[in-house]
Amino acid sequence: MNVINKRLYTTSNSISILFNSVLFNHQGICRNSSRGLTTKQQQHQINMNETQKKDLIENFRDIKSKVDAASSAGKRDVTLVAVSKTKPAEMIKVLYKEAGHRHFGENYIQELITKSEELGDELGDVKWHFIGSIQSNKAKMLASVKNLYVVETIERVEIVDKLAKAWNRDYALNVMVQVNTSNEESKSGCKPDQQLIDIVQHITQSPLCKDKIHFLGLMTIGDPDASADQPDFKCLVQCKEMVSQKLNIPLDSIQLSMGMSHDFEQAIEFGSTSVRVGSAIFGERNYSKK
């Protein structure tokens, strides 16, 4: 067991002792086995001890150093998004205040809303990345999130339009188009063909999106069992080039969000500018009692 995995194992076990009665469902609702507490009520009662904080920060710094080394080798800036889904707000607060981190990712709209409300005043310049599926009837809720930095999972024009109609701030909302680079039916995302071009064209040229929605780039979820040549990452790079050529968008302005805990270093080698790392920082998640 290498040093990072050993530390992750220790962190996961030590933190699970503290949070073993806390359970998040897919909507981010936190429940206690003996008392029906809401997320906010439960989060107020959670306090990490100094050892748990130290382990969490060391996990983060180990990953951050690897991201920095890979980005330096690739001569590009890479954003590390700490994916905090199902994890208590206290852990986000520790990384924000004690490690200086700002970019956090959430998969469930209700959980993101709850955490952003809980932490909003304390974490004034946090940057929330939404990286989960979006139902059209939840777009308005998502657009209401304070400090929402980017929605990375656009796959339909319908969602873009609903976000544009709901967005009422004096700056545009960043969005990324999710591409199903492996063509798996179980994965979300548009096809890496004309469908992608049509969505990006709508974002960049539709009057409805003007001053409301800003095209930031492309996102994909790579196959965890991918071969060394990483076909999914290669495909997204090719999509970036295709979008740039067909829509006359500067190539360097198109960001790529690809790479997770198991493959973020390889993703950076292939051109990623944003990696989404969760369990390697926060420890494994427990979905067994949803």
NORBEL-V434114 format. One record per backbone hydrogen bond with DSSP energy under -0.5 kcal/mol. CO is the residue of the C=O (numbers start at 1). NH is the residue of the N-H. E is the energy in kcal/mol with one decimal. If there is no record, write none. Layout:
{{CO & NH & E} {CO & NH & E}}
This chain:
{{2 & 6 & -2.6} {3 & 7 & -2.4} {4 & 8 & -2.8} {5 & 9 & -2.5} {6 & 10 & -2.3} {7 & 11 & -3.0} {8 & 12 & -3.1} {9 & 13 & -2.0} {10 & 14 & -2.7} {11 & 15 & -3.0} {12 & 16 & -1.7} {13 & 17 & -1.2} {14 & 18 & -0.9} {15 & 19 & -2.2} {16 & 20 & -0.9} {19 & 22 & -2.1} {21 & 33 & -0.8} {23 & 31 & -2.4} {25 & 28 & -2.4} {29 & 25 & -1.6} {31 & 23 & -1.6} {35 & 32 & -1.0} {35 & 37 & -2.1} {38 & 42 & -2.5} {39 & 43 & -3.1} {40 & 44 & -2.0} {41 & 45 & -0.7} {42 & 45 & -1.1} {42 & 46 & -0.6} {43 & 46 & -1.1} {49 & 53 & -2.2} {50 & 54 & -2.4} {51 & 55 & -2.5} {52 & 56 & -2.2} {53 & 57 & -2.6} {54 & 58 & -2.5} {55 & 59 & -2.4} {56 & 60 & -2.3} {57 & 61 & -2.7} {58 & 62 & -2.3} {59 & 63 & -2.1} {60 & 64 & -3.0} {61 & 65 & -2.3} {62 & 66 & -1.5} {63 & 67 & -2.5} {64 & 68 & -2.8} {65 & 69 & -2.1} {66 & 70 & -2.4} {67 & 71 & -2.7} {68 & 72 & -2.2} {69 & 73 & -2.0} {70 & 74 & -1.8} {71 & 75 & -0.5} {71 & 76 & -2.2} {72 & 75 & -0.6} {79 & 81 & -0.7} {79 & 275 & -2.6} {80 & 82 & -0.7} {81 & 83 & -0.8} {81 & 277 & -2.5} {82 & 84 & -0.8} {82 & 105 & -2.1} {84 & 87 & -2.0} {88 & 91 & -1.3} {88 & 92 & -0.9} {89 & 93 & -2.4} {90 & 94 & -1.9} {91 & 95 & -1.9} {92 & 96 & -2.3} {93 & 97 & -2.7} {94 & 98 & -2.8} {94 & 99 & -0.6} {95 & 99 & -0.8} {95 & 101 & -2.4} {102 & 104 & -0.6} {102 & 127 & -3.1} {103 & 82 & -2.3} {104 & 129 & -3.0} {105 & 84 & -2.0} {106 & 131 & -2.6} {108 & 112 & -2.4} {109 & 113 & -2.6} {110 & 114 & -2.5} {111 & 115 & -2.5} {112 & 116 & -2.8} {113 & 117 & -2.1} {114 & 118 & -2.2} {115 & 119 & -2.6} {116 & 120 & -1.4} {119 & 123 & -3.1} {122 & 124 & -0.8} {123 & 126 & -1.5} {126 & 128 & -0.6} {127 & 104 & -2.1} {128 & 130 & -0.5} {128 & 149 & -2.4} {128 & 150 & -1.7} {129 & 106 & -2.4} {129 & 131 & -0.6} {130 & 152 & -2.8} {133 & 135 & -0.5} {135 & 138 & -2.4} {135 & 139 & -0.5} {136 & 139 & -0.9} {138 & 142 & -2.3} {139 & 143 & -2.3} {140 & 144 & -0.7} {141 & 144 & -0.9} {142 & 145 & -1.6} {145 & 148 & -1.3} {147 & 128 & -2.3} {147 & 149 & -0.6} {149 & 174 & -0.9} {150 & 130 & -2.7} {150 & 152 & -0.6} {151 & 176 & -2.6} {154 & 178 & -2.6} {156 & 160 & -1.3} {157 & 161 & -2.4} {158 & 162 & -1.9} {159 & 163 & -2.3} {160 & 164 & -2.4} {161 & 165 & -2.4} {162 & 166 & -1.6} {163 & 167 & -1.6} {166 & 168 & -0.5} {173 & 214 & -3.1} {174 & 151 & -2.0} {175 & 216 & -3.2} {175 & 217 & -1.0} {176 & 154 & -2.2} {176 & 178 & -0.6} {177 & 219 & -2.4} {178 & 190 & -2.6} {179 & 181 & -1.6} {180 & 183 & -1.0} {184 & 187 & -1.3} {190 & 180 & -3.0} {191 & 193 & -2.0} {191 & 196 & -0.7} {193 & 196 & -0.8} {193 & 197 & -1.5} {194 & 198 & -2.7} {195 & 199 & -1.8} {196 & 200 & -2.4} {197 & 201 & -2.6} {198 & 202 & -1.9} {199 & 203 & -2.2} {200 & 204 & -2.4} {201 & 205 & -1.9} {202 & 206 & -2.2} {206 & 209 & -0.8} {206 & 210 & -0.9} {209 & 212 & -2.2} {209 & 213 & -2.8} {212 & 173 & -3.2} {213 & 215 & -0.5} {214 & 175 & -2.4} {214 & 216 & -0.7} {216 & 255 & -2.6} {217 & 177 & -2.2} {218 & 257 & -3.1} {219 & 179 & -3.1} {220 & 222 & -0.6} {223 & 226 & -1.8} {227 & 230 & -2.3} {230 & 234 & -2.2} {231 & 235 & -2.3} {232 & 236 & -2.0} {233 & 237 & -2.0} {234 & 238 & -2.2} {235 & 239 & -2.2} {236 & 240 & -2.3} {237 & 241 & -1.9} {238 & 242 & -2.3} {239 & 243 & -2.8} {240 & 244 & -2.3} {241 & 245 & -2.3} {242 & 246 & -2.7} {243 & 247 & -2.1} {244 & 248 & -0.8} {244 & 249 & -1.1} {250 & 253 & -1.3} {251 & 254 & -1.5} {253 & 255 & -0.8} {255 & 218 & -2.6} {256 & 258 & -0.8} {256 & 273 & -2.8} {256 & 274 & -1.3} {257 & 220 & -2.0} {259 & 276 & -2.7} {260 & 263 & -1.1} {260 & 264 & -1.6} {263 & 267 & -2.3} {264 & 268 & -2.1} {265 & 269 & -1.7} {266 & 270 & -1.6} {267 & 271 & -0.5} {267 & 272 & -2.5} {268 & 271 & -1.1} {273 & 79 & -2.6} {274 & 258 & -1.5} {275 & 81 & -3.1} {275 & 277 & -0.7} {276 & 278 & -0.5} {277 & 83 & -2.3} {278 & 281 & -1.8} {278 & 282 & -3.0} {279 & 283 & -1.8} {285 & 287 & -0.7} {287 & 290 & -1.3}}
